[in-house]
Amino acid sequence: MISLSSLNIFKDPKFIFDEPSHKYTYEGDQFISVTTFLHHFKSEFDADKWAQIKADQEGITKEEMLARWKEKSDKSCILGTKVHSYIEHFYNGENPNKPTEKDVLSRIDKFHRVHESRLHKLTPLAQELR
């Protein structure tokens, strides 16, 4: 079982997390994130192939379909970052203000419902280690 003290290695000042690039380094050696590591175990999505198929079904060009997907992806990433940030601040005891954006607030309210019914029974060892 992992204990909190075993995670102290991540507090070493030589362990550096660069948030904008989401890269980790330790004494000059670079490490990939868990998300990047997990991508090694799945097939790459063939966006061009599937955009053409979906575009044909909807009577638009492949480029229009790719633009739709990009817009949706960008919005989803922003939404996910805001929700993640709120939850991280919540678990750090910072009592964050609830956002006013409807999509973000909806997901945060859902998190609180799940937290109150189930997650409150768990004790996190630590938040993201940076």
Secondary structure by P-SEA (a helix, b strand, c coil): ccccccccccccccccccccccccccccbbbbcaaaaaaccccccaaaaaaaaaaaaacccaaaaaaaaaaaaaaaaaaaaaaaaaaaaaaacccccccccaaaaaaaaaaaaaaaaccccccccccccc
